Amino acid sequence: MHIKFVRINGFKSYREKTICGPLSPLHNSVVGYNGSGKSNFFAALRFVLSDSYSNMRPEERAKLLNEGAGATVINAFVEIVFDNSDHRLDNEKDEVTIKRGIGLKKDEYFIDGKHVTKQDISNMLETAGFSKSNPYYIVEQGKVTKITEMSDKLRLELLKE
């Protein structure tokens, strides 16, 4: 299982619909100039795959919507397309799409275009090995440096998690 494509529209710095992919099943790197949206790309992944953006106040929700010039963005979405040919996700399809939309008042969740609950997505991801309690499947900027600079004892504790 791996991410094939990421589609982002209206989320943070991604005002227009942006498609990232096809991505390699092995390793991918995100590079670019300062301010080009690298951190927002990873924020988009966390937005769909983790609990990082739960129980938000209205002003926090508004910060996730693109604030650029032009017409006001009132909703956004991030969609991740997985290659599921190994059927690691509990779904019979070889390609599975998970989408989360956000507006000023509510979120919407979809699996393969079907409206689902946040818990449905969490359950599917957990059965595939995406742990809520240990979300190291997304390595954030600065995280590698932090881990390498940890004491051996702290690093061992992290691995035990």
Secondary structure, DSSP 8 states (H G I E B T S, - for coil): -EEEEEEEESBTTB-S-EEE----SS-------TTSSHHHHHHHHHHHHSSTT-S--HHHHHHHB---SSS---EEEEEEEEE-TT--SSSSSSEEEEEEEEESS-EEEEETTEEE-HHHHHHHHHHTT--SS--TTS--TTHHHHHHHS-HHHHHHHHH-
